[in-house]
Amino acid sequence: MGIEQPARYVGSMLATKTINPDDFLETQDGRVWTPERNEEAWRLSYAALEIALECATTPMRVVVVCGIQGAGKSTWIASQPVSSSTIYFDAALPGIRHRAKVIAIAKQLGSAVEAVWINTPLDVAMERNSARTPDKRVPTQAIVAVATQFEEPTTAEGFDHVSIYGGGHDYQ
């Protein structure tokens, strides 16, 4: 039940071009969350981003897709055309301090970095969360905490561009 190593993860990530810390929590029995596993998942996510950018043969664009849990981030990413020059970083990332490391890695390695905020009402996100399988369901208090501390992403924090999609379903 160990956490997958970043180099191996990058190999499977290349097909989808998405890095999601939750993917490092997956086991044969489903997603297993502990504080220690979560910390390691984030470390491995940052490492996977660095590896993907360092191995890129063309200039890359990193798109940080943020919003509360259940907002529709992964669904939005799945609706995007596949591009060999885009990596999506899929995580709640509610505050400037949470997004800073992804921005720093992208900028350090010469990549453009954009933010996409899936701005979904809390009640919609909670309803979506309740429909998830038990191992992927996020505790209600965690969703409320992320919603409470969410700071709108801006270019002032280092993004080259910021897009906002309301409701988590109007992806045009």
Secondary structure, DSSP 8 states (H G I E B T S, - for coil): -----HHHHHHHHHHHTEE-GGGGGEETTEE---HHHHHHHHHHHHHHHHHHHHH-SS--EEEEEE-STTSSHHHHHHTS---TTEEEEES---SHHHHHHHHHHHHHTT-EEEEEEEE--HHHHHHHHHTS-GGG---HHHHHHHHHH-----GGGT-SEEEEEETTT---
